[in-house]
Amino acid sequence: MTDPAPKLPDYLQRLRDKAQQMRAEKQLKAPATSVVSDAKLAERARAYIAKMPPAISGQGGHNQTLCVARVLVHDFALPECDVWSLLHEYNTTCQPPWSEKELRHKLSEAQKLSQAGQCERAHGNLRNDDTPVNLDGILKPSEPPFQFAREILDTFKHLRTPIIHGLLREGETMNIIAPPKTGKTWLTMELAFGIATGQPVLGFETRQGRVLILDNELHGETVAHRLPAVAESKGVLLDEYADKIAYKLLRGQLKDIYSLEPILKSIEPGYFKVIVMDAFYRFLPKDVDENDNGSMSALYNKIDSFADQLRCAFIAIHHTSKGLQSTRAVTDVGAGAGAISRAADCHLILRPHREAGAVVLDAAPRSWPPVPSRCLRFNYPRWTPAPDLDPAELLMSRTKRKAEPDVDLVDPVAKWTRKRFVAEFITDIGRTKPAILAAVEDRDDSELSCYRAERFIETAEGAGEIFRWDNGPKKPPCFATVSQPEIRVNEREGESGFALEVNSKAIHAAPSLNHKRKKNRSKKPKPNGDKVPA
């Protein structure tokens, strides 16, 4: 059930009465077969609206709503008051619904286009034809759908104003991607202070201006604690940033990108240079999957429209997927759909360096030359450039597959290698694995765990660097750097004893052992079951 039509202003009521009078006069002159009542016409228009897909912001919603308004005004020839009522019904299906001001603007545009003759009928006399209106062929383009190179060159003579030289321009969007709990919020403050004061930030020149941070993670007390800490470390006075950095604290308020529109529309265009969304995943609308390319494209289209309206740049703070990203390309780093990196004008990522507390910065900008990799180091409470580190030394994965036993396992921090482990814990005298692990524990080295020691033993055996000694079915094997000795028993005729030769060294056993073995071999049960006498 639809809501009742809103009460019409006096001028619209007079307009409606005049339209009804003119329609009545026209119906008296027309043949009886061509007369269709207002009620039936409105019913057909309502049926047309019900079959139209909803207008979705960021997916051509403006053109979709304008198209509906033009058909109601031109093809159905309904009075303005009826068109307004039907547009209200259609607006309930839009995502998000248009404001009354926006809806009136679209109705006004539809009336202007109809008066200019830019619409034409698709089905002859609609009043006698009950076929639903088809949009194909109704609308003519109001302007050519293309621009020649000459026009483009004459229109766009300069690139947009830089905000962060090498990375970001006015009206562009930038992603900052880093692992969770890396210090992305501290990096956001570093950027805010750099832009607010016009000072270089992380080695990039900036253009001075105001910064707005839409923060949905930090409490106000946390922000109030961090800002002075960063300012003091940078030597920035309160008056230099207090009126340049603004916050909108949104934690716990469930604000998505679409619900930010009233907040952003209240901002004067050009007032802020940069608007930061920290963190991006909390601005996703309900039931929107960050792995859906279509949904992510629509969200970035909305951000682009905000950037154009406010004449500023947007920065989205996002996180990486699980695991180390060292082997991935720059544009492949980041959780969610690939449209997240493709839609942004600059995709900036931070990946862990081999040195603790350091990261490697890489960026893929659209309107700038390629950015060389550089290292940053976190010295509380700031991120600072670290030119002494090599950007190629990314932190690599600490685990290797068992299918590659010949690969030397290296701990990037402790420098423990398989060869070093074999040299210090395996000798030419066989030792069981528990004995080796006990020696590892006695060493009390936090950089070498028992798990890593077991892996070293497995891979060293597979590589032929150590050998397994078999001590029997009920005894644990031993490991040594030499192969297991060969044991040969020599029984010489005429001698009561025997000799064991181990690695060409003779070890003579006691004669009693030889007699005992001969005695045991002579024991054979008799057919009657009697035992052999001792």
NUDOMI-48868 format. One line per 10 residues: for each residue x, y, z of C-alpha. Coordinates in Angstrom, 1 decimal. Layout:
<pts>
X:Y:Z; ...
</pts>
This chain:
<pts>
0.0:0.0:0.0; 1.4:3.3:-1.1; 1.6:6.4:1.0; -1.1:9.1:0.3; 0.0:11.9:-2.0; 1.4:14.9:-0.2; -0.7:18.0:0.1; -0.3:20.2:-3.0; 0.6:23.8:-2.8; -2.0:26.3:-4.0
-0.2:27.0:-7.4; -0.1:23.2:-8.1; -3.7:22.8:-7.2; -4.7:25.6:-9.6; -2.5:24.0:-12.3; -4.2:20.7:-11.8; -7.7:22.2:-12.0; -6.7:23.9:-15.2; -5.3:20.7:-16.7; -8.5:18.8:-15.9
-10.6:21.5:-17.5; -8.5:21.5:-20.7; -8.7:17.7:-20.8; -12.4:17.7:-20.4; -12.8:20.2:-23.3; -10.5:18.0:-25.4; -12.5:14.9:-24.6; -15.8:16.5:-25.8; -14.2:17.1:-29.2; -12.5:13.7:-29.6
-14.2:10.5:-30.7; -15.6:8.4:-27.9; -13.1:5.6:-28.6; -10.1:7.8:-27.8; -11.2:8.9:-24.4; -9.4:7.4:-21.5; -10.2:8.4:-17.9; -7.6:10.0:-15.7; -7.9:7.1:-13.3; -7.1:4.5:-16.0
-4.2:6.6:-17.2; -2.8:6.9:-13.7; -3.3:3.2:-13.2; -1.3:2.5:-16.4; 1.5:4.9:-15.3; 1.6:3.2:-11.9; 1.9:-0.2:-13.6; 4.8:1.2:-15.7; 6.6:2.4:-12.6; 6.2:-1.0:-10.9
8.0:-2.6:-13.8; 10.9:-0.2:-13.8; 14.1:-1.2:-12.0; 15.1:0.9:-9.0; 17.6:3.7:-9.3; 20.8:2.8:-7.5; 23.3:5.5:-6.6; 26.6:5.0:-8.4; 25.0:2.8:-11.1; 23.3:5.4:-13.3
20.7:6.3:-10.7; 20.3:9.9:-11.9; 19.6:9.0:-15.5; 17.3:6.2:-14.4; 15.1:8.5:-12.3; 15.2:11.3:-15.0; 14.1:8.8:-17.6; 11.1:7.8:-15.5; 10.1:11.4:-14.9; 10.4:12.2:-18.7
8.1:9.3:-19.6; 5.5:10.3:-17.0; 5.6:14.0:-18.2; 5.8:13.4:-22.0; 4.3:10.0:-22.9; 1.6:9.8:-20.3; 1.0:13.5:-20.4; 0.0:13.5:-16.7; -0.4:16.7:-14.7; 2.5:17.8:-12.6
0.7:16.9:-9.4; 0.1:13.3:-10.6; 3.7:13.0:-11.8; 4.9:14.3:-8.4; 2.8:11.7:-6.6; 4.0:8.8:-8.9; 7.6:9.9:-8.5; 7.2:9.7:-4.8; 6.0:6.1:-5.2; 9.0:5.2:-7.4
11.4:7.0:-5.0; 10.6:4.4:-2.3; 12.4:1.8:-4.3; 15.5:3.8:-5.0; 18.7:3.0:-3.2; 19.1:5.3:-1.4; 15.9:7.4:-1.8; 16.3:10.9:-3.3; 15.7:13.9:-1.2; 12.7:16.1:-2.0
15.0:18.8:-3.4; 16.7:16.3:-5.7; 13.4:14.8:-6.9; 12.0:18.3:-7.7; 15.2:19.0:-9.7; 14.7:15.9:-11.8; 11.0:16.7:-12.4; 12.0:20.2:-13.6; 14.7:18.7:-16.0; 12.1:16.3:-17.4
9.7:19.1:-18.1; 12.3:21.2:-19.9; 13.4:18.3:-22.0; 9.8:17.5:-22.9; 9.1:21.1:-23.9; 12.2:21.1:-26.1; 10.9:18.0:-28.0; 13.7:15.7:-27.0; 11.3:12.8:-26.3; 9.2:10.9:-28.8
6.5:8.3:-28.5; 7.4:4.6:-28.8; 3.9:3.2:-29.2; 1.7:5.7:-31.2; -1.4:6.7:-29.2; -0.7:5.6:-25.6; -4.2:6.5:-24.5; -5.7:3.8:-26.7; -2.8:1.3:-26.4; -2.5:-0.8:-23.2
1.0:-2.0:-24.1; 3.5:-1.1:-21.3; 5.8:1.8:-22.3; 9.2:0.5:-23.6; 12.1:2.8:-23.1; 13.9:1.7:-26.3; 13.8:4.6:-28.7; 12.0:7.0:-26.4; 15.0:9.2:-25.4; 17.2:11.0:-27.8
20.7:12.0:-26.6; 20.9:15.6:-25.7; 24.5:15.8:-26.7; 27.0:13.7:-28.7; 28.3:10.6:-26.7; 31.9:11.3:-27.7; 34.5:14.1:-27.9; 37.2:14.5:-30.6; 40.8:14.8:-29.6; 40.8:18.5:-30.5
38.0:19.3:-28.1; 39.6:17.3:-25.3; 42.9:19.2:-25.8; 41.2:22.5:-25.9; 39.1:21.7:-22.8; 41.6:20.0:-20.5; 44.9:21.9:-20.9; 46.3:21.2:-17.4; 46.5:18.3:-15.0; 44.6:18.6:-11.8
46.1:20.4:-8.8; 48.6:18.2:-6.9; 48.0:17.5:-3.2; 50.7:14.9:-2.5; 53.2:15.2:-5.3; 53.9:11.9:-6.9; 50.7:10.3:-5.5; 47.5:12.3:-5.4; 45.7:15.1:-7.1; 42.5:17.1:-6.5
39.4:15.0:-7.3; 41.3:11.7:-7.1; 41.0:8.7:-4.8; 43.9:6.8:-3.1; 44.0:3.6:-1.2; 46.4:3.0:1.7; 46.7:-0.8:2.2; 48.6:-2.3:5.1; 48.3:-5.4:7.4; 46.1:-5.1:10.5
47.7:-3.4:13.5; 50.6:-2.1:11.4; 50.1:1.5:12.3; 47.8:2.8:9.5; 46.1:5.3:11.8; 49.5:6.7:12.8; 50.3:7.0:9.1; 46.9:8.8:8.6; 48.0:11.4:11.2; 51.4:11.8:9.6
49.7:12.6:6.3; 47.2:15.0:8.0; 50.0:17.0:9.7; 52.0:17.1:6.5; 49.1:18.5:4.4; 47.9:20.8:7.2; 51.3:22.4:7.5; 52.4:22.1:3.9; 55.5:20.1:4.9; 56.9:17.0:3.1
55.5:13.8:4.4; 57.3:10.5:4.0; 59.5:12.0:1.4; 56.6:13.5:-0.7; 56.0:17.2:-1.2; 52.5:18.4:-0.2; 50.2:21.3:-0.9; 48.9:23.0:2.3; 45.2:22.7:3.1; 42.6:21.4:5.5
42.1:17.7:6.2; 38.9:16.0:7.4; 39.3:12.5:8.9; 36.1:10.4:9.0; 37.2:8.0:11.8; 35.0:5.0:12.8; 37.6:3.2:14.9; 39.1:5.5:17.5; 37.4:7.0:20.5; 37.7:10.8:21.0
40.0:10.3:24.0; 42.4:8.3:21.9; 42.5:11.0:19.2; 43.0:13.7:21.8; 46.0:11.8:23.2; 47.6:11.0:19.8; 47.4:14.4:18.2; 49.7:16.3:20.7; 52.1:13.3:20.7; 52.6:13.5:16.9
52.7:17.3:16.9; 55.4:17.3:19.6; 57.5:14.8:17.8; 57.3:16.9:14.6; 57.9:20.2:16.4; 54.5:21.6:15.3; 52.7:24.1:17.5; 49.1:23.9:18.4; 48.1:27.0:16.3; 49.7:25.4:13.2
47.3:22.5:13.1; 44.4:23.0:15.4; 42.2:24.7:12.8; 43.5:22.7:9.8; 42.8:19.1:11.0; 39.2:18.2:11.5; 37.6:14.9:12.8; 34.2:13.3:12.4; 34.1:10.6:15.1; 31.7:7.9:13.9
32.6:4.9:16.0; 29.4:3.0:16.9; 27.2:5.1:14.7; 26.8:2.6:11.7; 27.5:5.2:9.0; 28.0:3.7:5.5; 29.2:5.6:2.4; 25.6:6.4:1.3; 24.6:7.7:4.7; 27.6:10.1:4.6
26.0:12.1:1.9; 24.1:14.6:4.1; 27.4:15.2:6.1; 29.4:15.8:3.0; 26.8:17.9:1.2; 27.0:20.3:4.1; 30.7:21.0:3.3; 31.5:23.9:1.0; 33.3:22.8:-2.1; 37.1:23.3:-1.9
37.0:23.8:1.9; 39.0:20.6:2.5; 42.0:19.4:0.5; 41.7:15.8:1.6; 39.0:13.6:3.2; 40.2:10.4:4.8; 38.0:7.4:5.4; 39.5:5.4:8.3; 38.7:2.5:8.1; 37.1:1.7:4.7
35.7:-1.6:5.7; 33.4:0.0:8.3; 31.9:2.3:5.7; 30.6:-0.7:3.6; 26.8:-0.8:3.4; 25.0:-3.6:5.1; 25.0:-6.9:3.2; 27.7:-5.6:0.8; 30.5:-8.1:0.2; 33.9:-6.5:-0.2
34.8:-9.4:-2.6; 32.0:-8.4:-5.0; 33.5:-6.4:-7.9; 30.2:-4.8:-8.9; 29.5:-3.5:-5.4; 33.0:-2.2:-4.9; 32.8:-0.4:-8.3; 29.6:1.3:-7.3; 31.1:2.4:-4.0; 34.1:4.0:-5.7
31.8:5.7:-8.2; 30.1:7.2:-5.3; 33.4:8.4:-3.7; 34.4:9.8:-7.1; 31.1:11.9:-7.2; 31.9:13.2:-3.7; 35.4:14.1:-4.7; 34.1:16.1:-7.8; 31.4:17.8:-5.8; 33.7:18.9:-3.0
36.8:19.5:-5.2; 39.0:17.5:-2.9; 40.8:14.1:-2.8; 39.7:11.0:-0.9; 41.9:8.5:0.9; 40.5:5.1:1.9; 42.4:3.2:4.6; 42.1:-0.5:4.0; 43.7:-3.7:5.2; 45.5:-6.6:3.5
44.3:-10.2:3.3; 45.8:-12.8:5.7; 49.4:-13.8:5.3; 52.5:-12.1:4.0; 52.1:-10.2:0.7; 55.8:-10.2:-0.2; 55.4:-12.1:-3.5; 52.3:-10.3:-4.8; 52.2:-7.4:-7.3; 51.4:-4.0:-5.9
47.9:-3.9:-7.3; 47.1:-7.4:-6.0; 47.8:-6.5:-2.3; 44.6:-5.8:-0.3; 41.6:-7.7:0.9; 38.5:-7.8:-1.2; 37.7:-7.5:-4.9; 40.2:-6.5:-7.6; 38.0:-3.4:-8.3; 39.3:-1.8:-5.1
42.7:-1.3:-6.6; 41.5:-0.7:-10.2; 39.0:2.0:-9.3; 41.4:4.1:-7.2; 43.7:6.6:-8.8; 46.6:5.6:-6.6; 47.1:2.3:-4.8; 49.6:2.6:-2.0; 50.7:-0.4:0.0; 52.9:-1.1:3.1
54.6:-4.5:3.5; 56.7:-5.7:6.4; 60.5:-5.4:6.0; 62.9:-7.9:7.3; 63.8:-5.5:10.1; 61.3:-5.4:12.8; 59.2:-2.2:12.9; 60.0:-1.3:9.3; 57.9:-1.5:6.2; 58.4:-1.1:2.4
56.2:1.5:0.7; 55.1:0.8:-2.9; 52.6:2.8:-5.0; 50.9:2.5:-8.3; 49.6:6.0:-9.3; 47.5:6.8:-12.3; 48.4:10.4:-13.1; 52.1:10.3:-12.0; 55.3:8.5:-13.1; 56.1:5.2:-11.3
57.1:5.6:-7.7; 60.4:4.0:-6.6; 60.1:1.7:-3.6; 61.2:3.2:-0.3; 61.4:2.0:3.4; 59.8:3.5:6.4; 60.5:3.0:10.1; 58.1:3.5:13.0; 59.7:5.5:15.8; 56.8:6.1:18.2
54.7:8.1:17.5; 55.8:8.7:13.9; 56.5:7.0:10.6; 59.8:8.3:9.1; 61.8:7.5:6.0; 64.5:4.9:6.4; 67.0:5.3:3.5; 69.5:3.0:5.2; 67.3:0.0:4.5; 67.0:-2.0:1.3
63.5:-2.1:-0.1; 64.2:-5.4:-1.7; 64.5:-7.1:1.7; 60.9:-7.9:2.2; 59.9:-10.2:5.0; 59.4:-13.6:3.5; 57.3:-16.6:4.7; 58.9:-18.6:7.5; 57.5:-21.9:6.4; 58.5:-24.2:3.5
56.6:-27.1:2.0; 57.7:-30.7:2.9; 57.8:-31.5:-0.8; 61.1:-29.5:-1.0; 63.4:-31.1:1.6; 66.5:-29.9:-0.2; 65.7:-26.2:0.4; 67.8:-24.7:3.2; 65.4:-23.3:5.8; 66.6:-19.8:7.0
65.1:-17.9:9.8; 65.3:-14.2:8.6; 65.9:-13.0:12.2; 68.1:-15.6:13.8; 70.2:-16.6:10.7; 69.8:-20.2:11.8; 70.5:-22.5:8.8; 70.4:-26.2:8.4; 74.2:-26.4:8.0; 74.8:-24.5:11.2
72.3:-26.8:13.1; 74.0:-30.0:11.8; 77.5:-28.6:12.7; 76.5:-27.8:16.3; 74.1:-30.6:17.2; 74.9:-33.7:15.0; 78.2:-35.6:15.4; 79.7:-38.8:14.0; 78.4:-40.6:17.1; 74.7:-41.5:16.8
72.3:-39.6:19.0; 68.5:-40.1:19.3; 66.1:-37.3:18.3; 65.0:-36.8:22.0; 68.7:-36.4:23.0; 69.2:-33.8:20.2; 66.1:-31.8:21.2; 67.1:-31.9:24.8; 70.4:-30.3:23.8; 68.5:-27.7:21.9
66.4:-26.9:25.0; 69.6:-26.8:27.2; 71.0:-24.2:24.9; 68.1:-21.9:25.9; 68.1:-20.0:22.6; 64.8:-18.3:21.9; 65.6:-18.1:18.2; 65.8:-21.9:17.8; 62.7:-23.9:18.8; 62.3:-27.6:19.0
59.8:-27.5:16.1; 62.5:-25.9:13.9; 65.1:-28.4:15.1; 62.8:-31.3:14.0; 62.4:-29.6:10.6; 66.2:-29.3:10.3; 66.6:-33.0:11.1; 64.0:-34.0:8.5; 65.4:-31.8:5.7; 69.1:-32.6:6.5
68.3:-36.4:6.3; 66.5:-35.8:3.0; 69.5:-33.9:1.7; 72.0:-36.6:2.7; 73.8:-34.5:5.2; 73.0:-36.7:8.2; 72.2:-40.4:8.4; 69.7:-42.5:10.4; 71.0:-45.4:12.5; 68.5:-48.3:13.0
68.8:-49.7:16.5; 66.2:-52.3:16.3; 62.4:-52.5:16.2; 61.8:-51.4:19.8; 64.5:-48.7:20.0; 64.5:-45.2:18.7; 66.8:-44.5:15.7; 69.9:-42.3:16.0; 71.2:-39.6:13.8; 74.9:-39.0:12.9
77.0:-37.3:10.3; 78.3:-40.7:9.1; 76.5:-43.7:7.9; 75.7:-46.6:10.2; 78.7:-49.0:10.7; 78.6:-52.4:9.1; 78.8:-55.3:11.6; 80.3:-58.7:10.4; 80.6:-61.8:12.5; 83.7:-64.0:11.7
83.7:-67.6:13.1; 87.1:-69.2:12.7; 87.4:-72.9:12.6; 89.2:-74.4:15.6; 88.6:-71.4:17.8; 86.2:-71.4:20.7; 85.5:-67.6:20.4; 84.5:-65.2:17.5; 85.3:-61.7:16.5; 83.1:-58.6:15.6
84.6:-56.4:13.0; 83.3:-52.8:13.0; 84.9:-50.4:10.5; 88.0:-52.7:10.3; 88.4:-52.7:14.1; 88.1:-56.1:15.7; 86.2:-56.4:19.0; 86.5:-59.8:20.6; 83.5:-61.1:22.4; 83.7:-63.5:25.4
83.8:-67.2:24.5; 80.8:-67.8:26.8; 78.6:-65.8:24.4; 79.6:-68.1:21.5; 78.9:-71.2:23.5; 75.5:-69.8:24.6; 74.5:-69.2:21.0; 75.6:-72.7:19.9; 73.7:-74.1:22.8; 70.5:-72.3:21.9
70.8:-73.4:18.3; 71.0:-77.0:19.4; 67.6:-76.9:21.2; 65.1:-78.7:19.0; 61.9:-80.2:20.4; 61.5:-84.0:20.2; 58.4:-85.5:18.6; 57.1:-86.5:22.0; 57.4:-83.0:23.3; 60.3:-83.7:25.7
62.9:-80.9:26.1; 66.6:-81.4:25.5; 68.4:-82.0:28.7; 70.8:-79.2:29.9
</pts>
